[in-house]
Amino acid sequence: MITVAGEAVIDLVDEGGGLYRAHPGGSAANAAVGLARLGVPCSILARLSTDALGGQLASHLAGNGVSLRDAVRAAEPTTLALASLDEAGRAAYSFYFQGTADWQWRRDELPGGLAPDVTALHAGSMTLALAPGARAVEDLLAAERARGRVTISIDPNIRPHIAAGRADEVARVERQIRLAHIVKASEEDTGWLYPGLGYESVARAWQRLGPDLVVITLGARGAYALAPDGTQVRRPARPVVVADTVGAGDAFCAGLLDALWRRGLLGSANGPPAPHDAAENAGGAGGVMPLGRIPASDITEVVDWAVLAASVTCERSGADPPTRQEMLQAR
């Protein structure tokens, strides 16, 4: 089981002419749905509003196979995100988030420890940035890192227009990265946090803070990964006709975690084994294998799978990650 902690929001996507279409979204919700559609058992640790939009989000998550066992129903309203698209389909967001459900976590609403069947905890985006709840979620990451039983994955997914000052954001992100085993970020994230510093240098600096695997997405140029042994892996993008980029980064995270889970690379060496599909993962190691010893050849395959997930999502409107069958047909 992979648990995804974070926001579930309603995306209002600009369709032109003053018309917006409502899509269930939010970084955590998108990643959880992506995992479930790929066949990975997953749950979402989110505060879902009791309003009508919160009910829509809960139905969307459950209908896609995401477990709501860790979700909290909250009285605050649902967060809204307005997504405007440029000529290339790239999305820019503005948020109605003051006092909404996603950011009001209290420590007593979060579990004292994750369930024994959880092998990985994925978090990031606005949930790790916005007070008052961000610190409570960060404390959960710290506690799980100290327990040493689950793999912790973080996607900073920086939103500059709601971020604190750059120095404060860098301090926060680096503090949280110290808790992670996997970091996935975009070139836009690294460029905003560290102006003038190349993403390769950022990846190396982040890895020195503690993560085993650092992956940077590069949009139409594909993705870059820094392996635990320092090997650099560069993978091309898959050519697509882009509808929009809404949810592409979250689909990438889902593909990345799915590929690692199927290779038994999530969780501790003493944790429950993940299934190993030899037909789909020829050459990968079976059983449980610590993430810190993943070979570069496996990283190439893992990143290619994640790139594929993101590219299929870009071909469709809104955050609409692919199923496993769609992935196998597309590759």
C-alpha positions in Angstrom: 0.0 0.0 0.0 1.2 3.5 -0.9 -0.3 6.4 1.2 -0.5 9.8 -0.5 -0.8 12.8 1.8 -2.0 16.1 0.6 -4.7 18.2 -1.1 -7.8 17.2 -3.1 -9.2 20.3 -4.9 -11.5 21.2 -7.7 -9.7 22.4 -10.8 -11.6 24.9 -12.9 -9.9 24.7 -16.3 -10.3 27.6 -18.7 -11.9 26.5 -21.9 -12.0 30.0 -23.4 -14.8 32.5 -23.9 -15.1 32.8 -20.1 -16.1 29.1 -19.7 -14.4 26.9 -17.1 -14.9 23.1 -16.7 -14.7 21.6 -13.3 -12.3 18.6 -12.8 -11.4 16.8 -9.6 -7.8 17.6 -8.9 -5.1 18.5 -6.4 -1.6 17.1 -6.4 -2.2 14.3 -3.9 -5.6 13.3 -5.3 -4.1 13.2 -8.9 -1.2 11.1 -7.7 -3.4 8.7 -5.8 -5.8 8.2 -8.7 -2.8 7.7 -11.0 -1.5 5.0 -8.7 -4.9 3.3 -8.4 -5.4 3.3 -12.1 -2.0 1.6 -12.5 -3.1 -1.1 -10.2 -1.2 -0.1 -7.0 -3.1 -0.4 -3.7 -3.2 3.2 -2.3 -4.9 5.4 0.2 -5.2 9.1 0.5 -4.5 11.1 3.7 -6.5 14.2 3.0 -9.1 16.5 4.5 -12.2 16.3 2.4 -14.8 18.9 2.8 -18.4 17.9 3.7 -19.6 20.4 1.1 -21.0 19.3 -2.3 -17.6 19.6 -4.0 -15.9 17.6 -1.2 -18.5 14.9 -1.9 -17.6 15.0 -5.6 -14.0 14.6 -4.7 -14.7 11.7 -2.4 -16.7 9.9 -5.1 -14.0 10.5 -7.7 -11.3 9.0 -5.4 -13.3 6.0 -4.3 -14.7 5.4 -7.8 -11.1 5.1 -9.1 -10.1 2.6 -6.4 -8.4 5.0 -3.9 -9.0 3.9 -0.3 -10.5 6.6 1.9 -9.6 4.9 5.1 -7.1 7.7 6.0 -9.3 10.6 4.8 -10.8 13.1 7.3 -14.1 14.8 6.6 -13.9 18.5 7.4 -16.3 21.3 7.8 -14.2 23.9 5.9 -15.0 24.4 2.2 -13.3 22.8 -0.7 -10.2 24.5 -2.3 -10.7 25.8 -5.8 -7.9 26.1 -8.4 -8.3 28.1 -11.6 -6.1 26.8 -14.4 -5.4 29.0 -17.4 -3.7 27.4 -20.4 -1.2 29.0 -22.8 -0.9 28.2 -26.5 1.2 25.1 -25.7 -1.3 23.8 -23.2 0.8 24.6 -20.2 -1.2 25.4 -17.1 -0.9 28.3 -14.8 -2.8 28.3 -11.5 -4.5 30.7 -9.2 -6.1 29.4 -6.0 -9.0 30.2 -3.6 -7.5 28.6 -0.6 -8.0 30.8 2.5 -9.6 28.9 5.3 -10.3 25.8 3.1 -10.2 22.2 4.2 -6.9 21.0 2.9 -4.6 23.1 5.0 -6.2 22.9 8.5 -4.5 19.7 9.7 -4.3 19.2 13.5 -1.8 16.7 14.9 -4.7 14.7 16.5 -6.2 14.1 13.0 -3.1 12.5 11.7 -2.1 8.9 12.5 0.4 8.2 15.2 2.0 5.8 12.7 1.1 4.4 9.3 -0.6 1.1 9.0 1.6 -2.0 8.8 0.7 -2.6 5.1 2.1 0.8 4.0 5.4 0.7 2.2 5.6 4.3 1.0 4.4 7.7 1.9 4.2 10.4 -0.8 3.6 14.0 0.0 4.3 17.5 -1.2 2.9 20.5 -3.1 0.9 23.0 -1.1 0.2 20.6 1.7 3.8 20.9 2.9 3.8 24.7 2.3 0.7 26.2 3.8 0.1 26.9 7.5 -1.3 25.8 9.8 -1.4 22.2 8.6 2.0 22.0 6.8 4.0 21.5 10.0 1.7 18.7 11.3 2.2 16.8 8.0 6.0 17.4 8.1 6.0 16.0 11.6 4.4 12.9 10.3 7.1 12.6 7.7 9.8 13.0 10.3 8.2 10.4 12.5 8.0 7.9 9.7 11.6 8.7 8.6 12.7 8.0 12.2 10.8 4.7 12.3 12.6 3.6 9.1 9.9 1.3 7.8 8.4 3.2 4.8 9.9 5.0 1.8 9.2 8.7 1.9 8.7 10.5 -1.4 8.4 14.3 -1.8 7.3 16.5 -4.7 7.9 20.1 -3.7 5.7 21.4 -6.7 6.4 25.0 -5.9 3.6 27.6 -6.4 5.5 30.9 -6.6 2.5 33.2 -6.3 1.5 31.7 -2.9 5.0 30.9 -1.7 6.8 32.6 1.1 10.0 34.6 0.3 12.5 32.6 -1.7 14.9 32.2 1.2 12.2 30.9 3.4 11.0 28.5 0.8 14.5 27.1 0.2 14.9 26.5 3.9 11.5 24.8 4.1 12.1 22.6 1.0 15.6 21.6 2.1 14.4 20.8 5.6 11.7 18.5 4.2 14.0 16.9 1.6 16.2 15.7 4.5 13.3 13.5 5.4 12.8 12.0 2.0 14.3 8.9 0.2 12.9 10.0 -3.1 12.6 13.6 -4.4 10.8 14.4 -7.7 10.8 18.1 -8.8 10.4 20.0 -12.0 13.0 22.3 -13.7 10.6 25.1 -12.9 10.8 24.3 -9.2 14.6 24.2 -9.1 14.9 27.3 -11.3 12.6 29.3 -9.0 14.3 28.1 -5.8 17.9 28.5 -7.0 18.0 31.1 -9.8 21.0 30.6 -12.1 21.9 27.1 -10.7 21.5 24.2 -13.1 19.1 21.4 -12.2 22.0 18.9 -12.2 23.8 20.9 -9.5 20.5 21.2 -7.5 20.0 17.4 -7.7 23.5 16.7 -6.4 23.1 19.2 -3.6 19.7 17.7 -2.6 21.1 14.2 -2.7 23.8 15.2 -0.2 20.9 16.1 2.2 19.9 12.5 2.3 17.6 11.2 -0.5 18.7 8.1 -2.4 17.0 9.1 -5.7 16.4 12.6 -7.1 14.4 13.0 -10.3 13.9 16.3 -12.2 11.3 16.6 -15.0 12.3 18.8 -18.0 9.0 19.1 -19.8 9.4 18.5 -23.6 13.1 17.5 -22.9 12.2 14.5 -20.8 13.6 13.8 -17.4 16.9 13.6 -15.5 17.6 11.3 -12.6 20.5 11.1 -10.1 21.0 7.5 -8.9 22.1 6.6 -5.4 25.6 5.9 -6.6 25.8 9.3 -8.3 25.1 8.0 -11.9 23.3 10.5 -14.0 20.4 9.2 -16.1 18.8 11.3 -18.9 15.7 10.1 -20.6 13.9 11.8 -23.6 10.3 12.8 -23.7 7.7 10.9 -25.7 6.4 13.1 -28.6 2.7 13.9 -28.1 0.1 16.3 -29.2 -0.5 18.2 -25.9 -4.1 18.9 -24.9 -2.9 20.5 -21.6 -0.3 19.8 -18.9 -2.8 19.7 -16.0 -1.8 16.8 -13.7 1.2 15.7 -15.8 3.7 16.0 -12.9 1.4 14.0 -10.6 1.0 11.3 -13.2 4.8 11.2 -13.4 5.0 10.7 -9.7 2.4 7.9 -9.9 4.4 6.2 -12.7 7.6 6.5 -10.8 6.2 5.0 -7.6 4.4 2.3 -9.5 7.6 1.2 -11.2 9.5 1.2 -8.0 6.8 -0.7 -6.1 6.6 -3.4 -8.7 10.3 -3.9 -8.4 10.0 -4.3 -4.6 12.1 -1.2 -4.0 9.7 0.6 -1.6 9.7 0.0 2.1 12.4 -1.5 4.3 14.3 -4.6 3.5 12.2 -6.3 6.2 8.9 -5.0 5.0 6.2 -6.9 3.1 7.3 -7.9 -0.5 5.7 -6.2 -3.5 4.7 -8.3 -6.5 7.3 -8.7 -9.2 5.9 -8.9 -12.7 8.7 -10.5 -14.7 6.9 -10.0 -18.0 6.8 -6.3 -17.6 10.0 -5.8 -15.7 12.5 -8.0 -17.5 15.9 -7.6 -15.9 14.6 -6.1 -12.7 15.4 -7.8 -9.4 12.6 -9.8 -7.7 11.4 -9.6 -4.1 12.4 -6.7 -1.8 15.5 -4.7 -2.8 16.5 -1.6 -0.9 16.1 1.6 -2.9 19.7 2.7 -2.2 21.0 -0.2 -4.3 18.9 0.4 -7.4 21.1 0.0 -10.5 21.2 2.6 -13.3 19.6 0.2 -15.7 16.5 0.0 -13.5 16.4 3.7 -13.1 16.3 4.1 -16.9 13.2 1.8 -17.0 11.6 3.4 -14.0 12.0 7.0 -15.4 10.8 5.9 -18.9 7.6 4.5 -17.3 7.0 7.7 -15.4 7.6 9.8 -18.6 5.1 7.7 -20.4 2.5 8.2 -17.7 3.0 12.0 -17.9 2.9 12.1 -21.7 -0.4 10.1 -21.9 -1.9 12.5 -19.4 -0.8 15.5 -21.5 -2.8 14.1 -24.4 -6.0 14.5 -22.4 -7.8 17.5 -20.9 -7.6 17.9 -17.2 -5.9 15.6 -14.6 -6.8 12.3 -16.3 -3.9 9.8 -15.6 -3.8 6.6 -17.6 -4.8 3.1 -16.6 -2.2 0.3 -16.7 -3.8 -1.1 -19.9 -3.6 2.3 -21.6 0.1 2.6 -20.6 0.9 -0.8 -22.0 -0.8 0.1 -25.3 1.0 3.4 -25.5 4.5 2.3 -25.0 
